[in-house]
Amino acid sequence: MKTLVNQEFVFEGGLRVNNDAYIHVMDTVVKPWVEGIVGDTNYVFQQDGSPTHNANQLKAWLEENLKKLWTKNIWPPSSRNCNPCDYFLCGVCDRDVNKHPHNTKAFLNAKVTEVMASLDKTILAKTCRRFRSRVEQVVEAEGGFIE
């Protein structure tokens, strides 16, 4: 049985996320969480072209600490069309979390946790199964956006 790391992390408002802050969160939050979910199975970690994601120190950390990494050089510029988090999860989460205003950070965090925990696993699985066909559509569109 896989153990999930039950830890949340929210950057403070106004904080500029630099290379050191990003590596710290990757090392102390993201990597343990991913390993708690995937265990010894294979996975791919995807990075986009954010300036923080392209710092040499971070690239070295990622290559040393993650099993498989896809950098912006591998991932197409229209990656929103290929990533289930972008083409489904973020939109659903944003819609459901922001139905009502949040007057405290704690309330917002609780709402995000509630929405994520209540997602229909069948719909998530179906969304992830669409990954290959979406990538094929992007290839057919020569890297362009798809609908």
N, C-alpha and C positions, 0 to 999 in steps of 0.2 A: 504494500500500500504506500502511495506517495504522500509525503507530508507537505502540506501547504504552509508557507510562511505567512502568517497573519500579521502583516505590517503595512501601514499606510504611510505615504510620504507626500506632503504638499509643500512646494516652495512658498516661502513667505512673499506676500505682495510687494512688488517693487524690487525684489532681489534680482540682480543681474547674474545669470547662471554662467559662470566662467568654467574653464577647463577643470580646475581643481574641484569645484562644487559638483560638476557632472560626474567626474570619476568617483568621487565619494559616494554619490547616490547609486551609481552603477555597482560599486563594490559592496556597499552595505545594505542596499534595498533590492535592486533589480536582479543582480546575479543570484543571490540566495533565493529570491522568489521564483525565478525561472528554474533553477535547479530543483527546488521543492516540487515543482509541477512536472518537469520532464524527466527527472531522475537521470538514468543512464541512456535514455533514448536520444536520437539525433534531433536537432532543431537548428533553425537558421535565425540569427539575429539581424535585423535590417536597420541600417542607418541611412538617413537622408542627407541632404547637403547643407544642413545648418552649420554655420561657422564653428560653433562649439564642437560639433561632431567631426570636424575635419582637422582638429588640432593634432599634431604629431604625437604628443604625449598620450592622448586618448586613443588614437589609432593603435599605438603600441600596447596599451592596456587591453583593448578589445581583442587584439590578435592573441595575446598571451592568456587571456582569461575566459574567452568564449569558444565553444566548439566550432561554430561555423558563422562567419560574418559576411553579410552582403553590404558592401559600401555603395555610395551613390554612383560609383562607376559601373556597378553591375545592375543596379535598379534603375528602371526607366524614369525619365522626368515626369511621366504621368502616373507615378506610383500610387496616387490616390485611387486610381482605377483598379489596382492590383492588390491592395492591402485590405483584408476584411475589417481591420480596425478603422480604416478611413472610409471605406465605401458603405459600411453598415454600423459598426459599433459606436463610433464617436457621434454620429448623427442621432442614433436612438438614445444614447446616454444624455447628450445635450438636450434633446427634446424633453425627455422625462425628468431630468434633474431641474431644468429651468422652467417647469410649469408654474412654479411659485417662487417669489423672491426669497433669498436667504439673508438673514440679518447677522449671522455669525458664521465664522469659519467652521465651527463644530457642527452647526446645522447643515452646512453645505457638504462637509465630509460624510456626515451620516446619510444624507440623501444620495450621494454618489454610491456609497457602499450598499444602500438599500436597492437602488436601481440595478447595479451590477449583479447583486445576488439574486434578483428576481428575473433576470433575463431567461427567456425560454431556451433551454439547451438544444432543443430540436431545431429551432430557427438558427441558432448559432452554428450548428453543424451544417445545415443546408447552405448557409452563407459561406462557410469555409470551403465546402465542396465546389462552389462556383469559382474558386481561385484559378484553377487551370484554364477554364474557358475564358475568364477575363484576361489572363495573361496572353492567351492566344489571340484575343481580339486586339490587344495593344500591339502585338507583333504584326498582325495584319494591317493595323493602322500606322505601321512604321514608327511606333513610339508615341504616336499622338493620343489625344484623349478619346475616350469612348463614352457612349451613353448607356 
